[in-house]
Amino acid sequence: MAANAKKLCKRKNPRQKSAKERKKKAKIQIESIVESDIRCSSQEQQKDVSVFTVNAESNHCAITHEQLGELINHAVLGKVRSPPPSWCQIHRQEELKGVAVIVLHGVSQMHFYRYYLQFKQLRQKFRFRFSMPPPPDDFLLRTFGTETLPTQDKSPTVNGTSGLNGHCLMTENDSREQLKLDNHPIVIKYGRKKQGLTSYLLNIHDLIMNDYPIAGTFSSIGFVQSGCTAKVTDRSPLLGLDCEMCLTLQGTELTRVSIVNAEGHCMMDELVKPDNLILDYRTRFSGITPMMLMPVTTKLCDVQAKLKKILPKDAVLVGHSLNNDLKALKMIHPNIIDTSLLFFKGLCQKLKLKVLAKSVLGREIQSDKLVGHDASEDAKAALDLAQYFIDQGPMQVAKLNLENVKNKPPVRQNSTRLSEGKNQANMLSGHLKANCKGVDDRPCFQCGSLLEELCMGDRKAVALGTEKAMKDLIHQEAWHKIECGTDKEVVQKAQAEIPVASLSLSHFTSYSEYIECNLHTKFQEGLLHEKMKQKLSEMCTVYAGPFCKDFCLKSVERKFQECGSITSISVTTETHKPYVCIVYELPESAHLAVLTLNGSILEGFLITVQRPIKESTLDCDTVLRKLENDITSQAVIYVSGIQQALTKEDLSEKFSKFGRVEAVICLGDKVDAKPEDCFIKYGSLESALEAQAAMNGQEVRKQRLNVLRALTPYHLQTWASQRSYTAVGPKTSDPLPLDRRSFEKRKEKLSQCEGELQNVMRTLDRRVGRLFKTLTNNTLCMVLLPGANSAQYSTPGLCLLEIKQNP
């Protein structure tokens, strides 16, 4: 396989290769590379093997800590006690032997790709990767989906009576009540004091993790911008938005949209006729009937245009799970307040808008006596809920005890106590199950069920790590804790404990301890982001030349555009003869330019196409070879040189003859834009290789296609496409400029630090590999790189996931 890869890299000009030779080379690749893929497929077909899959409609790149908690609960407890997660499935879950969670404290997604070559075990053994938001203070609580119980009392109370699994605690002592309020998730997230509306806007990580449409992402291709680009202040207008949808041949489409202002006036209430044949009007929920839509001529594009006109430039849209409404509108809006996330309860639970309106506002909406929902009524309710939160503040909202919500809202009426605490607890449990929603309105896992299992001791739960790491464990008495002095000791003891545990949590703290002991490393931590971005930029850059002084830059640009979309092109005149610097949007384009245009004749000159030569690019070829064989992008090919008349549907049709095409992905798509280059994801590696061999060099509508295997994993694509992402640098700086001697010392220290960090990451990777090797078959293993969230910098985390099987 390595020999074949070298041959591919050394080829001078693929245009001279015949189709027959390319197919022969692909056949050799298929025989050598696909063998392991076929073995994996045959294993997955065995009846006693558990298989993890991601739902087609879910985000394949990112998850929240609550969604991870859903998966852990379902994997440990099974579908009887915990419903399947909303975003993924574990086929034959009953065959799972256990769940092993490994936390690499202080390590983030940035570290994984910065030290990509050092993480050999992680990138080869774990097929699934999901970006996670920067870790909150209650990182472990959100991940394991349980709440802390007082160790003294195994039978907590609700309003003086027995509670359910420690859920919905109410204490008699005022000081304990105040402590409970201070530890309420809403107070922890937003603080104790009242704040302006800008404090409750969703940030970029919230938008990504909650599946909101974002410019430049795969799921937002073809969406329009709202045009609201002005700076938002605490005086910016709040507008309630709600939409109703129906089911068509193309999926969910818009049928009604309502906009309400802060005074309660309806600014817009339009019925919309979908573009496709309607299969289900969903009248029970939407209130829309065939007769209502019969005379309607308004289309989605008309609604989009009207919204762009009536929305103020600093408008803040408010709604309940507003991501679904914006998807139906096919619109991207940056300023969002989501009441389903504002009044959250933890445990990945969202209260229905109907329940919140009754409990907080004392208002009845979505009456059972009416057919369907009233969009303007729902928009007004969501707007009033947001205004209540802003006016009253987080502390007052925490006092509502929404986790104890009953049929009669506690803020308006006095609830009637049941005669027996057990009956009250059962009623509360049933009400929570009925009214708690997860992602896509699916019910969340049973409240406190994992906690109950751990307390009862029916299943063994093991935690390994240093004393400091295990101080943050929720529900301490439920774990069998094994304190270890070092990561090496964690691995040694875990080999005996984890195989017999239903749930294990292993803390690796060597990296976090290293940066705490080395202040210069802590200083450099914020600069690693910039180094990573620079590395990505260098992978997208090539230099071509030499040319004569009066060469035509336009013709050079046209030639290099055949390899992919160009970000910038400039002429370098510091050399004896001019050279051209081309910066592409993707590393694949730059790699293709080196392979196909190096040694070609352009403008009458034999040109050399090469990458920039710096210290940071010396291992670029090695990184590219590893990326090409990355387990997450093996079935993905990159296509450039696409004729502008071709649509994504045309491409899907042409490439589907080699196998099932799962997606045609064009980064940074604009409305009605034609793709110049794209990624095509197949269902199997064999199909991808066949498509590469057959279509590379083929002419489609008089335009030659260039095809090669994708280099960029999804997370790297997402990171590269987020041009606005910047890391906050350290606040400390040198008071005086460094002289040459001091500068050389600093440079030498940082260079030494880089070598030490590589060794730390390599050692972490090796220990995770050893731990993974000791797991029994059918064990779900999660490696969490939690990320960082401090005053100096904030960086997202990464979850790597795999079900252990025989090698």
Disulfide bonds with the S-S distance in Angstrom:
none
